Amino acid sequence: MPDPSPAPPPFSAPYAPDDAAIAARLLQDARFGADREGRIDRIATRLIEAIRANDDPLGGVEDMLREFALSTKEGLALMVLAEALLRVPDARTADQFIEDKLGQGDFVHHETRSSAFLVNASAWALGMSARVIQPGETPQGTIGRLTKRLGAPAVRAATRQAMRLMGSHFVLGETIEAALARAQAHAASGSRYSFDMLGEGARTADDAERYFESYARAIEAIGRAAGENLLPDRPGISVKLSALHPRFEAVSRARVMGELVPRLVDLARRAKAFDLNFTVDAEEADRLELSLDVLAAAFAEPSLAGWNGFGLAIQAYQKRASEVIDYVAALARGLNRRMMVRLVKGAYWDTEIKRAQERGLDGYPVFTRKAMTDLNYIACARQLLGLRPLLFPQFATHNALTVATILELADDPASFEFQRLHGMGEALYEQLGKDRPEIAHRTYAPVGSHRDLLAYLVRRLLENGANSSFVALAADNRVHIADLLRRPAEIIGADSKASHPTIPLPADLYRPQRENSHGIEFGERAALDSLTSAIAAERKAAPRTVDLSTAEQASAAVAAARRGFKAWNDMPAGRRAAILNKAANLLEQRRAHFIALLQSEGGKTLDDALSEVREATDFCRYYAAQGQKLFGEAEAMPGPTGESNMLALRGRGSFVAISPWNFPLAIFLGQVTAALMAGNAVLAKPAEQTPRIAAEAIALLHEAGVPASALHLVQGDGAIGAALVGHPAISGVVFTGSTEVARSINRTLAAKDGPIVPLIAETGGINAMLVDATALPEQVADDVVTSAFRSAGQRCSALRLLFVQDDVADRMIEMIAGAARELKLGDPADPSTHIGPVIDAEAKQRLDAHIARMKKEARVHLAGDAPAGNFVAPHIFELSAAGQLTEEVFGPILHVVRYRAEKLGEVLAAIEATGFGLTLGIHSRIDDTIEEVIDRLQVGNIYVNRNMIGAVVGVQPFGGSGLSGTGPKAGGPHYLARFATEQTVTINTAAAGGNAALMAGVE
């Protein structure tokens, strides 16, 4: 080993670099000479032939993937069953779930092509269940008849057993002791193992402690059974950092470093005591920099000196993989230690693509073409091999071509190893062991209960079951081996084709209609630091002064708006749209300025403030795009020959826009820009709590080109709003706020003797979420905490009333409360803050009074502590009945009601009885249940298996009905028309001299 060198600075690399630039570099080094390519072909062909000749009577995952491809209904149904069935505790829900999924595929007539026992047993069990549970029959009726003939337990048992059969082939053992015993049977063959303790990431402090104890016990058990061999020929364990800390996220870096690093060091010391391989597993891209910070701090611990078992998993689908390899090599060099590096392709690809799109990033942190990942894998392998002995490469792959290529690149077989997943790649590595017995391979072996296995199993099926996956194709005799031997460089062809042609960049997601708003990834340190520095600089600027309007000034503004209306309405729609698009660009250029305002005046956290600037930007661009279509050329209507019939939209006149304090930029600008795009002059009345944000937004619109005569800001309290609404010259009102104020506005408008003008109202609601026993607890906890407590619960869409099936309620509520305890309350200017203050002292008093009442009337599951000021901590109260909650509580307070599965109808009736219909959440894997709820409830926005806040403009048009508003939905295709009047112009084109056009066409 070389002499130690100084530790490198924190890891930094472009988060989402251009694919073409990377491809140009990788393609240069991708080709081998003819002799070497020939050897690669021969080795890969031999391994593929071994896979195809495999006649394992038990069968494996590859057999299941071939039998039930994910491109088939049966494959998809099987995946959903595997993900959820074994965690369902009650018989009724299990029966519904089995019927729902088996009815989606043709398991009855499925003829198995495989002779493997695993496949045939699973197919038989599923087919037997499907025969007696026919699609469309209710569980009650079907199971009732079945019980007489076969017995409902037998149906459930058969289906559960099919799931366990699959699970047993993925999991080495349900306990570490069982896994070690099973691994011991292969000890004579020299097999190496790395054990992975199954489980989701920690949501609570108790979760993190439980996972820590699980890792510690496993290290002890593995170490005692490890034998006398030396590293690298010793067993190992993989640890997941997100399992060891409940807030493993970039914005909580200081807390993570203080709490997680000592835990990781503790586990590493235990592993060192037995000289084990100790691998830190890979996480999602947004956690990479934080993971490397934790790794570097733990790896540098002096007590770990002299141990070469510390390791890291690196994902080749990440564009930063090469830089990560260089970074860990520098760490190892600096401490004069060897590090073990597992190179994987990556398992979160779909999640990474969606996250980048949602956040409006400049690009993707992962490759969008599989061939680019394969190409990068080989480049990374070459890089790792060149860094021996500083690094010990561990190549995790089931791809015969990849294996053959690495064998061509590598010398000294003792200086690296291959790895495979337990239950996969057995035939490939058995053949490799015969041909090259000096090449070691390690089995990556999941350990845990079948219930914990489920999410893991589905991830592996998705990762390896795609139609393009080598695992899915290698054993298919219909696929020519020559096709499997095509090199990634050949598939890509040119650097210009490095990106997937049908996956647009996040900025282009909504093109050609409009550009997506731009965001940043908080997990990219450089981007976060740049944004927070810019925000800090904006806070030093002198605030804009705000003048409150008198009633006389409000009346004068109405008169001025009437005078300005015609010129603005006559402006071509294209020009109005161009002004709104310019406003969107200005918003993005001044993002830091508006975030600073939202934090100081609105109490917004960094995440919320950034999201609000993006939403406001999206409103400008969306209404510009919609407006050009609706208010451009008049629409020709069908009719008889000899006349022209044209339908056009035009502005109504002067529109009053009254917006709330909880979205003082996004809703404010959404209302104003919609009314403007429709050709109206606008009187903008913002909430009295957030006047400076409104003033800055109006100034920006004027700068973008909206004439002062067409847009007037009227600041003041509710009396000023009432004066505007009551003015006889206004032509419409758009309002977001409470139901009570909406009713008052409606009465005022109805009482006037002038024209009947529209009211577009969006109000709140007692928003509910339903969670049944098939839902994944960790996903429910994430979504409930986000829906109920983000933005201090001050969203119209926020979750107020959670219904949980009583069979799983204890575990669900415990996890939700535990996750909520980990949220940080404090200064919204601090990026690590999750919950800022409520809007003012009056709001806090109302919430405190409700909390005091609930503490007397309900069961308390969580009563958080809040710092001094206008802060309200998260609270969770369990009600005996939904009727105890009679009004919307606008803050971070969640009410929970348990329900029995057979009483779902009563739950839906309780939700209907509130009269509200704004948002609803559903967490279930049973499609029939989801459809029943959707069909029954008249709710504006329904979210299934996700959180229920953060509606995206043009994607999830937002608004409710009943006590929750009038519609049409904001950010939707029907919204602008409500701000307009329609005009039909009919012209008799044959009036002067007959129908020349018709006669010209006569034969």
C-alpha positions, 0 to 999 in steps of 0.5 A: 500500500502507498503512504497515506495522503490527506483526506479528500474534500467532500464528494462533489460531481454534477448531479445530472450531466448530459448523457451524450457527453458521457457516451462520447467518452465511454464509446471511445474505450468500448471496443476490444480487438478481434481476438479479445472480442472472440474470447468474450463471445465464446465464454458468454455463449458457453454461459448462456448455453448452461443457463438454457440447459439448466434442468433444476427440478426445483426451479428458480426466479428465472423460471418464474419470470419466464412463466409469468412475464411482467408484460402479461396480466398474470405477471402483473397480478402475481407481482401485486399479490406477492407484494401485499398478500402475506401482510394481510392479517384478516380473512375477509380482506385476504379473500377480496384481495385474492379474488381481485388479483386472480380475476385480472389474469387467466390463471385457470387456463395458464399452461405451464411451460416449465418443468420446475416444481416452484413454477408448477406448484405456484401455477397450480395453487393460483389456478386452483384459487382462480377456478373457484373465485371467478371475476365479478363475484363478490367475496361474500357470495363466492367465499360463502359457496366455497366454504361449503365445497372446499372451505375458504381457508383452503383457498387462502392457504393455497394462494398464500402458499404460492407466495411463500414458495416464491419467497422461499427461493429469494430468502436464504432464511427467515432468521440469520440462524436459519440462513447460516445453517442453509449457507453451511450446506454449501460451505464445502464448495467454497461459496462466499455469502453476504447477508442482507437483513430485509426491511424498509428504511426506518420511519421512527426512532424505534425502527432505527433501533430495531434495525441496529439491533438486528444488524448487531445480532446478525454480525455476531452470529455471522462472525461466530460461524465464519470459520478461519479463512482470511478476507476476502474469503469471509462472509459479510453483511450489508447495512442500509443507512436509511434503516439506521436513521429515521430522517436520512435526508440531505437537509437533515445532514447535521443531525444525521452526521451526529447520530448515524455516524456513531451507530455505523462505527459501532457496527463496523467495529463489531464486524472488524472484530470478526474480520467480516466484509461490511458493506454500506448499501446503495441508496437513491441518488439524492442520498448519495452525497450524504451517504458518502459523507457518512461513509467517509466519517466512519471509514476514518475512525482510528479504531478501524485501522488495520481492517480491510473489510469495510465496503460500499455498493456503487450503482453503475446506472448513476452517471456519477459512478466513476466519480464515486469510485475515484472518491472512495479510492482517495479515501482508501489511499488517504488512510492507507486501507483497502476498501471492498467495492460492490459494483451493481447496476442499480435497483431504483431506476423508475423511482429516479426517473419520476423524482427528477421529473417531479422536481423539475431537474435539468436532467436525470441522475441515472441513464435512461437507456439500459445499454448505457448502464451496461456500457458504464458498468464495464467502464467502472469495472475497468476503473476498479480493476485498475485501482487494485489492490487499493480497492477489492472489486466485487462485480454483482451481475447475472449477465453472461456478457458482462461476466465474460467481458470482466474476465477478459479485462481481469488478471489475478483471480484472487484480487476480485470476485463476482456476486449473484443474488440468492435464487438467481444466476445459479446455472451461470455461476455453476458453469463458471465454477466448473470452467474457472474454479479459481474465480470466486463468487459471493451469494448476496442472501436476503434474510428476513420474514416472508412479510418483510420480503414482499417489497424486496421481492417485487423490486427484484421482479421489476428489476430483472423481469423487464422485457429488455432484461438479460435475465428475462431473455437468457433462458428463452430459446426463441431469442438468438444467442447472437442477439444477447451478445450484442455489445452495449456500444453497438446498441447505442450506436452514437453519443447522440442516441445515449438518451431514451427517445421516449423519455423527455428531459424534466423541463420538456415533460409538458412540451410542446404545450409548455415548459416545466418549471425548474426546481433543484435537488436538495441532495445536490450540495452545490445546488442547495448551497447556491440557493440558500446563499442567494436567499440569504442575500435577498433577506438583506434587501429593504422590504417593499412598503405596502399601502392599505386601500380605503373603501374609496380607493377600492371603488376608484380601482374598480372604475379604473379597471373598467376603463382598462378592460377594453384595451386589454381584452382587444389585445390578441391572445398570443400577446397576452400569453407572451406576457404571462410566459415572460412573467414565468421566466421572471419568477424563475430568475427571481426565485430566491427573492420570492422564496425569501419573502415566502419564508419571512412573511408566510412562514414557509419552509424551504421545500414549501417555498420552492414548490410554491414558486414552481406552482406559480410559474406553472400557472403562468405557463399553463394558462398562457398555453390554454389561453392561446388555444381558447381565445385565439382564433374563433372556432368554426361550428358545423352548419348548413351550406351558405352560412358561417358559424363561429364561436369565440370567447372573450373577457367578461369585464372587471374580475375580483380575485380574493386569495388566501394567505396559505398560498400567497404567491401560487394561488394569488398568481393563479387566480390573477393570471387566469382572469387576465388570460381570459381578457379581463381587467383584474382587481387583486385582493390578497390576504391581509397577512401576506401583503408584500408577497402580493405587491411583489407579484403584481409588480412582476406582472406589470414588468412583464407587460400587463398594463397598469390599467388592466391589473390593480392591487387592492390591499386590505382586510375583509371589509375591503374584500366585501366592498369589492364584491359588493360593487355593482360594476364587477363582472365576476369573483374568484375566491379561495378561502373558507366556506363561510366567506364563500357563502357570504360572497355568494349571497352578496352577488345574488342580492345585486340587481345588476347582471348575474355574475359568476363566482368561482370558489375553492374552499376547504374540507374535512379531507379523509384518507382510507387505509385497508389491510393490504396497504404497505405500512411504511408507505402509509406512514410517509404519505400520512405524515406528508399529507397531515403535517407538511406546511404545518397542516395549512393546506386546503388539501391536507389530511384531517381524518384518517380511517384505518382498518382495525386489523392493522390500526395499531401498527399503522398508528404507531408508525405514523406517530413515530414518524411525526415525532422525527419532524423538526419544528423551527425557523423556516429559513433553516433548510432542516426545518420540516414544520414552520409556524402557523400564520398568526397568533389568532390561528394558533389560539384556535388550534390550541383550543381544539387540541385542549378539547381533543385531549378531553374527548379523544385518545391521544397518540401524539402530542408534540412539543412546540417552540415559543412563538406561533408554532403548533406541534403535530398532534394525533387524536383517535376518535370513537366516531367520525362525527366527533369532527364537525369542522375543518381544523386548519393545522397540523392535527390528525384525527384517526378512526378505526373501522372494520372491513365489513363496515366500509360502507358506513365509512363512506357514508360518514365521509359523505355526511360531512358535505365536503368534497375536496380531496381524498386518499385511498391506500389499498391494493384491491382495485375493486375497493378503490373503484367502489370508493371512487364511484361512491364519493363525489370528491374533487381530487382522489389520490390512490397509494400516494400522498394527497397534497401538492396538486400539479398544475395541468396534471392534477387540476384542483378543486372540489364540490359541495361545501368545498367549492364550485369548480371548475378546477384550477390548473385544469382545461375547463378553468379559463372558460369560466372567466369568459363570455361566449359569442356566436357570430352567424353570417349568411354568406349567400346573402349577396348573389347566392352561394357561390362556394357551393355552386363552384363545386357543382359537377 
